[in-house]
Amino acid sequence: MSLKRIVLRDFVIVHALDLEFDNGFTVLTGETGAGKSILIDALQLVTGGRADVNLVREGCTKTEVCAEFDASPKQQAWLEEAGFDANDML
């Protein structure tokens, strides 16, 4: 399973971000304060991490964090057995 896309709205200091990933190796680089850790925090949140009110951008009432992963045939079968509509993306 690999991350294909992450979408943030009003998350910490990010107003809006829609980032797509291609197959292969991806590296996040940047200066201190560029937002690398914010992306990791968002990924932790969508994979079951604890939410905190401090993750909502200052002056906003809510945040949105969405991530899209590709699903292997084994994961698709498991989801179907559990009663979910399964396709090649989670």
C-alpha distances in whole Angstrom, upper triangle without the diagonal:
4,7,9,12,14,18,21,24,27,24,27,28,26,28,25,22,20,17,15,13,13,11,12,13,14,17,19,23,26,29,29,29,27,24,21,21,22,18,17,19,17,14,15,17,14,13,16,18,22,23,27,29,29,26,28,30,33,35,33,32,29,25,22,19,16,12,10,6,6,6,6,10,10,9,11,14,14,14,17,18,18,20,17,17,14,13,10,9,9
4,6,9,12,15,18,22,24,22,24,25,23,25,22,19,17,14,12,9,10,8,9,11,11,14,15,19,22,26,26,26,24,21,18,19,19,15,14,17,15,12,14,16,14,13,16,18,22,23,26,28,28,24,26,27,31,33,31,31,27,24,21,17,14,10,9,5,6,8,10,13,14,12,14,17,17,17,20,22,21,23,20,19,16,15,11,10,10
4,6,8,11,14,18,21,19,21,22,19,21,18,15,13,10,9,7,9,9,11,11,10,13,14,17,20,23,24,23,21,18,16,16,16,12,12,14,12,9,12,14,11,11,15,16,20,20,23,25,25,21,23,24,28,30,27,27,24,20,17,14,11,7,6,5,7,10,12,16,17,14,16,19,19,18,21,23,22,23,20,19,17,15,12,10,9
4,7,11,14,17,21,19,22,22,19,21,17,14,11,9,6,5,7,8,11,12,11,14,15,18,21,24,25,24,21,19,17,18,17,14,14,17,14,12,15,16,13,14,18,19,22,22,25,27,26,22,24,24,28,30,27,27,24,20,17,14,11,8,5,5,7,10,13,16,18,16,16,20,20,19,21,24,23,24,20,19,17,14,11,9,10
4,7,10,14,17,16,19,19,16,17,14,10,7,6,4,6,9,11,14,14,12,14,14,18,19,23,23,22,19,16,15,17,15,11,13,15,12,10,14,14,12,13,17,18,21,20,22,24,23,20,20,21,24,26,23,24,21,17,14,11,8,6,5,7,10,13,16,19,21,18,19,22,22,20,23,26,24,25,21,20,18,16,14,10,10
4,7,10,13,12,15,16,13,14,11,8,6,5,7,9,12,14,16,16,13,15,14,17,18,21,21,19,17,14,13,14,12,9,11,12,8,8,12,12,10,12,15,16,18,17,19,20,20,16,16,17,21,22,20,20,17,13,10,7,6,4,6,9,12,15,19,22,23,20,21,24,24,21,24,27,25,25,22,21,20,18,16,13,12
4,7,10,10,13,14,10,11,8,6,4,6,9,12,15,18,20,19,17,18,16,19,19,22,22,19,17,14,14,15,12,10,12,13,9,10,13,12,11,14,16,17,18,16,18,18,18,14,14,14,18,19,17,17,14,11,8,6,5,6,9,12,15,18,22,25,26,23,23,26,26,23,26,29,27,26,23,22,21,20,19,15,14
4,7,6,9,10,7,8,6,5,7,9,12,14,18,21,22,22,19,19,16,18,18,20,20,17,15,12,13,13,10,9,12,11,8,10,13,11,11,14,16,16,16,14,15,15,15,11,11,11,14,16,13,14,11,8,6,5,7,9,12,15,19,21,25,28,29,25,26,29,28,26,28,31,29,28,25,25,24,23,22,18,17
4,6,9,10,7,6,5,7,9,12,15,18,22,24,26,25,22,22,19,21,21,22,21,18,17,14,16,16,12,12,15,13,11,13,16,13,13,17,18,18,18,15,15,14,14,11,9,9,12,13,10,11,9,6,5,7,9,12,15,18,22,24,28,31,32,28,28,32,31,28,30,33,30,30,27,26,26,26,25,21,19
4,6,7,6,5,6,9,12,15,18,21,25,27,29,28,24,24,20,22,21,21,20,17,16,13,16,15,12,13,15,13,11,15,16,14,15,18,19,18,17,14,13,12,11,8,6,5,8,9,7,9,7,5,7,9,12,15,18,22,25,28,31,34,35,31,31,35,33,31,33,36,33,33,29,29,29,29,28,25,23
4,6,5,7,8,9,12,14,17,19,23,26,27,25,22,21,18,19,19,19,18,15,14,11,13,12,8,10,12,10,8,12,13,11,12,16,16,15,14,11,11,10,9,6,5,5,9,11,9,11,8,5,7,7,11,13,17,20,24,26,29,32,33,29,30,33,32,29,32,34,32,32,29,29,29,28,27,24,21
4,6,8,10,12,15,16,20,22,25,28,28,26,23,21,18,19,17,17,16,12,12,10,12,11,7,10,12,10,9,13,14,12,15,17,18,15,14,12,10,10,7,5,5,4,7,11,10,12,11,8,11,11,14,16,20,23,26,29,32,35,35,32,33,36,34,32,35,37,34,35,32,32,32,31,30,27,24
4,6,9,11,14,16,19,21,25,28,28,26,23,21,17,18,16,15,14,10,10,8,12,11,8,11,14,12,12,15,17,16,17,20,21,19,18,16,14,13,10,9,8,6,8,11,11,14,13,11,13,13,16,18,22,24,28,30,34,37,37,34,35,38,37,35,38,40,37,37,34,34,34,33,32,28,26
4,6,7,11,12,16,18,22,25,26,24,21,19,16,17,15,16,15,12,11,8,11,12,8,10,13,12,11,14,16,15,16,19,20,19,19,16,16,15,13,10,9,7,10,12,11,14,12,10,11,11,14,15,19,21,25,28,31,34,35,32,32,36,35,32,35,38,35,35,32,32,31,30,29,25,24
4,7,11,13,17,20,23,26,28,27,23,22,19,20,18,19,19,15,14,12,15,16,12,13,16,15,13,16,19,17,18,21,22,21,21,18,17,16,14,12,10,8,10,11,10,12,11,9,10,12,14,16,19,23,26,29,32,35,36,33,33,37,36,33,36,38,36,35,32,32,31,30,29,26,24
4,7,10,13,17,20,23,25,24,21,21,18,19,18,20,20,17,14,13,15,16,12,12,16,15,13,15,18,17,16,20,21,21,21,18,19,18,17,14,12,10,13,14,12,15,13,10,9,10,12,14,16,20,23,26,29,32,33,30,30,34,33,31,33,36,34,33,30,29,28,27,26,22,21
4,6,10,13,16,20,21,20,17,17,15,16,16,18,19,16,13,11,13,14,11,10,14,14,11,13,16,16,15,18,20,20,21,19,20,19,18,15,14,13,16,18,16,18,15,12,10,10,10,12,14,17,20,23,26,29,31,28,28,32,31,29,31,34,32,32,28,27,26,25,23,20,19
4,7,10,14,17,19,19,16,17,15,17,18,20,21,19,16,14,14,16,14,11,14,15,12,13,17,16,15,18,20,21,22,20,22,22,21,17,17,16,20,21,19,20,17,14,11,10,9,10,11,14,17,20,23,26,28,25,25,29,29,26,29,32,30,30,26,25,24,22,20,17,16
4,7,10,13,15,15,12,13,12,14,16,19,20,18,15,13,13,15,13,10,13,15,12,12,16,16,15,17,20,20,22,21,23,23,22,19,19,18,22,24,21,23,20,16,14,12,11,10,10,13,15,19,22,25,26,24,24,28,28,26,28,31,30,30,26,25,23,21,19,16,16
4,7,10,12,13,11,13,13,16,18,21,22,21,18,16,15,17,16,13,15,17,14,13,17,18,16,17,21,22,24,23,25,26,25,22,22,22,26,27,25,26,23,19,16,14,12,10,9,11,12,16,19,22,24,22,22,26,26,24,26,29,28,28,25,23,21,19,16,13,14
4,7,9,9,8,10,11,15,17,21,22,22,18,17,15,17,17,13,14,17,15,13,17,18,16,17,21,22,25,24,27,28,27,23,24,24,28,30,28,29,25,22,19,16,14,11,10,10,11,15,17,20,22,20,21,25,25,24,26,29,28,29,25,24,21,19,16,13,14
4,6,8,8,12,13,17,19,23,25,25,21,20,18,20,20,17,18,21,19,17,20,22,19,20,24,25,28,28,30,32,31,27,28,28,32,34,31,32,29,25,22,19,17,14,12,11,11,15,16,19,22,20,21,24,25,24,26,29,29,30,26,25,22,19,15,14,16
4,7,8,12,15,18,21,25,27,27,24,22,20,22,22,18,19,22,20,18,21,23,20,20,24,25,28,29,32,33,33,29,30,31,34,36,34,35,31,28,25,21,19,15,13,11,10,13,14,17,19,19,19,23,24,23,25,28,28,29,26,24,21,18,14,14,16
4,7,10,13,16,20,23,25,26,23,22,19,21,22,18,18,22,21,18,21,23,22,21,25,26,29,30,32,34,33,30,31,32,35,37,35,36,33,29,27,23,21,17,16,14,13,16,16,19,21,20,22,25,25,25,28,30,30,31,28,27,24,21,18,17,18
4,7,10,13,17,20,22,23,20,19,16,18,20,16,16,20,20,17,19,22,21,20,24,24,28,28,30,33,31,28,30,30,33,36,34,35,32,28,26,23,21,18,17,15,15,18,18,22,23,22,24,27,27,27,30,32,32,33,30,29,26,24,20,19,20
4,7,10,13,17,19,19,17,16,13,15,16,13,13,17,17,15,17,20,19,19,22,22,25,26,28,30,28,25,27,26,30,32,31,32,29,25,23,20,19,16,16,15,16,19,20,24,25,23,25,28,28,28,30,33,32,33,30,29,26,24,21,19,20
4,6,10,13,15,16,14,13,10,13,15,12,12,16,16,15,17,20,20,20,23,22,25,25,27,29,27,24,26,25,28,31,30,32,29,25,24,20,20,17,18,17,19,22,23,27,28,26,28,31,31,30,33,35,35,36,33,32,29,28,24,22,22
4,7,10,12,13,10,10,7,10,11,9,10,14,14,13,16,18,19,19,22,21,23,23,24,26,23,21,23,22,25,28,27,29,26,23,21,18,19,17,18,18,20,23,25,29,29,27,29,32,32,31,34,36,35,36,33,33,30,29,26,23,23
4,7,9,11,9,9,7,10,13,12,12,16,17,16,18,21,22,22,25,23,25,25,26,27,24,22,24,23,25,28,28,30,28,24,24,21,22,20,21,22,24,27,29,32,33,31,33,36,36,35,38,40,39,40,37,36,34,32,29,27,26
4,7,8,6,8,7,10,12,12,14,16,17,18,20,22,23,24,26,24,26,25,25,26,23,21,23,21,23,26,26,29,27,24,24,22,23,22,23,24,27,30,32,36,36,34,36,39,38,37,40,43,41,42,39,39,36,35,32,29,29
4,6,5,9,9,11,13,14,15,17,19,20,21,23,25,26,28,26,27,26,25,26,23,21,23,21,23,26,26,29,28,25,25,23,25,24,26,27,30,33,35,39,39,37,39,42,41,40,43,45,44,45,42,41,39,38,35,32,31
4,6,8,8,10,12,13,14,15,18,19,20,22,24,25,26,24,24,24,23,23,20,19,21,19,20,24,25,27,26,23,24,23,25,24,27,28,31,33,36,39,40,37,39,42,41,40,43,45,43,44,41,41,40,38,36,33,32
4,6,8,9,9,12,13,14,15,18,19,20,22,23,25,22,22,21,20,20,17,16,17,16,17,20,21,24,23,20,21,20,22,22,25,27,30,33,35,39,39,36,38,41,40,39,42,44,42,43,40,40,38,37,35,32,30
4,6,8,9,10,12,14,15,16,18,19,21,23,24,22,23,22,21,21,18,16,18,16,18,21,21,24,22,19,20,18,20,20,23,24,27,30,33,37,37,34,36,39,38,37,40,42,40,41,38,38,36,35,32,29,28
4,6,5,7,9,10,11,13,14,15,17,19,21,18,19,18,18,18,15,13,15,13,16,19,19,21,19,16,16,15,17,17,20,21,24,27,30,34,34,31,33,36,35,33,37,39,37,37,34,34,33,32,30,26,25
4,5,5,7,9,10,11,13,15,16,17,19,17,19,18,19,20,17,15,17,16,19,22,22,23,21,18,18,15,17,16,18,19,22,25,27,31,31,29,31,34,33,32,35,37,35,36,33,33,31,30,28,25,23
4,5,5,6,9,10,10,12,14,15,17,14,16,15,15,17,14,12,15,15,18,21,21,22,20,17,17,15,16,16,19,20,23,25,28,31,31,28,30,34,32,31,34,36,34,35,32,33,31,30,28,25,23
4,5,5,6,9,10,11,13,14,16,13,14,13,13,14,12,9,12,12,15,18,17,19,16,13,13,11,14,14,17,19,22,25,27,31,31,28,30,33,31,30,33,35,32,33,30,31,30,29,27,24,22
4,5,5,6,9,10,11,12,15,13,15,14,15,17,15,12,14,14,17,20,19,20,17,14,13,10,11,11,14,15,18,21,24,28,28,25,26,30,28,27,30,32,30,31,28,28,26,26,24,20,18
4,5,5,6,9,10,11,13,11,13,13,15,17,15,12,15,16,19,22,21,22,19,16,15,12,13,12,14,15,18,20,23,27,26,23,26,29,27,26,29,31,29,30,27,28,26,26,24,20,18
4,5,5,6,9,10,11,9,10,10,11,13,12,9,12,13,17,20,18,19,16,13,13,10,12,12,16,17,20,22,25,28,28,25,26,29,27,26,30,31,29,30,27,28,27,27,25,22,19
4,5,5,6,9,10,9,10,10,11,13,12,9,11,13,16,19,17,17,14,10,9,7,8,9,12,14,18,20,23,26,26,23,24,27,26,24,27,29,26,27,24,25,24,24,22,19,16
4,5,5,6,9,9,11,11,14,16,16,12,15,16,20,23,20,20,17,14,12,8,9,7,10,11,15,17,19,23,23,19,21,24,23,21,25,26,24,25,22,23,22,21,20,16,14
4,6,5,6,5,8,9,12,15,15,12,15,17,20,23,21,21,18,14,13,10,11,10,13,14,17,18,21,24,23,20,22,25,23,21,25,26,24,25,23,24,23,23,22,18,16
4,5,5,4,6,6,10,12,13,10,12,15,18,21,18,18,14,11,10,8,9,10,13,14,18,19,22,25,24,21,22,25,23,21,25,26,23,24,22,23,22,23,22,18,15
4,6,7,9,9,13,15,16,13,14,17,20,22,19,19,15,12,10,7,7,7,10,11,15,16,19,22,21,18,19,22,20,18,21,23,20,21,18,19,18,19,18,15,12
4,6,9,11,14,17,18,15,17,20,23,26,23,22,19,16,14,11,10,9,11,11,14,14,17,20,19,16,18,20,18,16,20,21,19,20,18,19,18,19,18,15,12
4,7,9,12,16,17,14,17,20,23,25,23,21,18,16,14,12,12,12,14,14,17,17,20,22,21,18,20,22,19,17,21,22,19,20,19,21,20,21,21,18,14
4,6,10,13,14,12,15,18,21,23,21,20,17,15,14,12,13,13,16,17,20,20,23,26,24,21,23,25,23,21,25,25,23,24,22,24,23,25,24,21,17
4,7,10,11,10,13,16,19,21,19,18,15,14,14,13,15,16,19,20,23,24,26,29,28,24,26,28,25,24,27,28,25,26,24,26,26,27,27,24,20
4,7,9,7,10,13,15,18,16,14,12,10,11,11,14,15,19,20,24,25,28,30,29,26,27,30,27,25,28,29,26,27,25,27,27,28,27,24,20
4,5,6,8,11,13,15,14,13,11,11,13,13,16,18,22,24,27,28,31,34,33,30,31,33,31,29,32,33,30,31,28,30,30,31,31,27,24
4,5,6,9,10,12,11,10,9,9,12,14,17,20,23,26,29,31,34,37,36,32,33,36,33,31,34,35,32,32,30,32,32,33,33,29,26
4,5,7,8,11,11,11,11,10,13,14,18,20,24,26,30,31,34,37,37,33,35,37,35,33,36,37,34,35,32,34,34,34,33,30,27
4,6,9,12,10,11,9,7,10,10,14,16,20,22,26,28,31,34,34,30,31,34,32,30,33,35,32,32,30,31,30,31,30,26,23
4,6,8,7,7,6,5,9,10,14,17,21,24,27,29,33,35,35,32,33,36,34,31,34,36,33,33,30,31,31,31,31,27,24
4,6,6,8,8,7,10,12,16,18,22,25,29,31,34,37,38,34,35,38,36,34,37,38,36,36,33,33,33,33,32,28,26
4,6,8,10,10,14,16,19,22,26,29,32,35,38,41,41,38,38,42,40,37,40,42,39,39,36,36,37,37,36,32,30
4,7,9,11,14,17,21,24,27,30,34,36,40,43,43,39,40,43,41,38,41,43,40,39,37,37,37,37,37,33,31
4,6,8,11,14,17,21,24,27,31,33,37,39,40,36,36,39,38,35,37,39,36,36,33,33,34,34,34,30,28
4,7,11,14,17,21,24,27,31,32,36,39,39,35,35,38,36,33,36,37,34,34,31,31,32,33,33,29,27
4,7,10,13,17,20,23,27,29,32,35,35,31,31,34,32,29,32,34,31,30,27,28,29,29,29,26,23
4,7,10,14,17,20,24,26,29,32,32,28,29,32,30,27,30,32,29,29,26,26,27,27,27,23,20
4,7,10,13,17,20,22,26,28,29,25,25,29,27,24,27,29,26,26,23,23,23,23,23,19,17
4,7,10,13,17,19,23,25,26,22,23,26,25,22,25,27,24,24,21,21,21,21,20,16,14
4,7,10,14,16,19,22,23,19,19,23,22,19,22,24,22,22,18,18,18,17,17,13,10
4,7,10,13,16,19,20,17,17,21,20,17,20,23,21,21,18,17,16,15,14,10,8
4,7,9,13,16,17,14,14,18,18,15,18,21,19,20,16,15,13,12,10,7,6
4,6,10,13,14,11,12,16,15,14,17,19,18,19,16,15,12,11,9,6,5
4,7,10,12,10,10,14,14,13,15,18,18,19,15,14,11,9,6,4,6
4,7,8,6,6,10,10,10,12,15,15,16,13,12,9,7,5,5,6
4,5,5,6,9,10,11,12,14,15,17,15,14,10,9,7,9,10
4,5,5,6,9,10,11,12,14,15,14,13,9,9,8,10,12
4,5,5,6,9,10,11,13,15,14,14,11,11,10,12,13
4,5,5,6,9,10,11,13,11,12,9,9,9,10,9
4,5,5,6,9,10,11,9,9,5,6,7,9,9
4,5,5,6,9,10,10,10,8,9,11,13,13
4,5,5,6,9,9,11,9,11,12,13,12
4,5,5,6,5,7,6,9,11,11,10
4,5,5,5,6,6,9,12,13,12
4,5,7,10,10,13,15,16,15
4,6,9,10,13,16,16,14
4,7,9,13,16,16,14
4,6,9,13,12,11
4,7,10,11,10
4,7,8,8
4,6,8
4,7
4
